[in-house]
Amino acid sequence: MIASDLDGTLLRSDGSISDRTREALADAEDAGMVVVLATGRPPRWMHGIAEATGHRGLAVCSNGAIVYDLHTEEIVEEHMIDVEVAAMLVERLRLELPGLAFAVERRHGFHHEPGYTRMWEGDFASDTTIADAAELVDLPMCKLLARHDSMTPEDFLATAAAVIGDLATVTYSGTDGLLEISSAGVTKAFTLERFAVEHGVDAAGVVAFGDMPNDLPMLSWAGHGVAVRDAHPEVLAVADEVTASNDDDGVAIVVERVVAGA
């Protein structure tokens, strides 16, 4: 199995997939390997990726909360945050960290509080609900997002993790003060492992690629974890191998070697 993060890892800095990378993934699937894209992105951001990769493989989206079939562009599995748990998380985090703003990701929609700073073009949609968090968490969600504009993600994570405990899984994948909260135990590694078992693949047969802290569980679980050159220091520290950067086809370089040795 080949499992790769997208932004900062498989995708170039301009968001494109190089011809070399596209061909390497196609060769891997043609050789009988299972190709999985493991990303923090929601399914609504995956149409272009599905087209760019030739509708091959599966995607583990929203840090493990959703499995998305790139062949058909359909959701095939979900691991959602329970409404009661989400409400408790909002209450506890807001008590400990005044100034927080929350948003929620659902399978096809993004909704946020008035004070939440939207950073990406994909956050803008005509059906976006803007309301207090108490109203936003009235239905199950794949991710609860918490933003604190004056904290680094490292400091924010340390404080929030102590508050959240085992109620949920918390991580981050950017350099701003944004935390991504999933149902307890749900990570890229959790969902990949379930999928690998279904296909008769154990961890030793998985090569995984990543660049940010939300990739740490996946890289630690995989038989061979690969960091791209400009990855977060924590990722570089746990990786079995460091490849070239995302702009220099780092993933393709390793995948080509794996396919050649299969």
C-alpha positions, 0 to 999 in steps of 0.5 A: 500500500502507498499512502500519501498526504496531499498538501505539502507532500504529494501536491506541489506548492501551487496545488498541482500534481506533476506528470511524474507523480501522476504516472508513479501512482498509476504505475503503483496501482497497475502493479497491484498496490493499493494507493490511498491519499490521506489528507486533512481535506474534506471531500468537497475539495477532492474533485480536482484531485480525483481528476488530476490522478485519473480517478484512481485509488481511495482518499482518507479525508478529514484526517481519517473521518471519511473514506472517499472513493476517487474512482466514483467520487462517493463517500464510502465510510464515515467516523463522526463526532457525536453531538453531545461530545462536540458540545462538551468540547466547545464548552471546555475549550472556550472556558480554558481559552477565551477568544476561540472561534469554532467551525465545523466540517460536514461531508459536504459543508463548512459552517463557522462562528462570526469571529472565525477567520476563513483562510482558504477559498474552499471555505466560501460557499453559498450554503455556509451557516454562520452562527454560534458554536452551540448551533453549529454542533447540533448535528454530527460532524467529521471535524470540529475546528478551533482557531485562536489567532494569537497562539502558535499551533504548538502552544494551542495544541498543548493547552487544548490537548490537556483540556480535551483528554480522551474525549477526542483526537486533536492535531494540526496541519498548518502554521497558523493557530488552527486545531483540527478535532476528530472523534476519539481515536480517529486519525489517518492511521486509524482509518488506513489500518482498517482499510489495510486489514480489509485488503490483507495488507499489514503495516509492514507493507505500507509506505506512507508519506507526510509533512505535518503533525497530523501525519505523525500517527500514519508515519509511525504506524506504516512499515516505512514512513517517509517525510518530504524534505521541508517537513515539520521537525516532529515529522522529520524526527520520526520518519524512516526516510527523508525524500526530496521536497514536494516541489521536487517530486519527492513522493514519486522518487520513492514510489518509483523505487518501490514499484521497481523493487516489487 
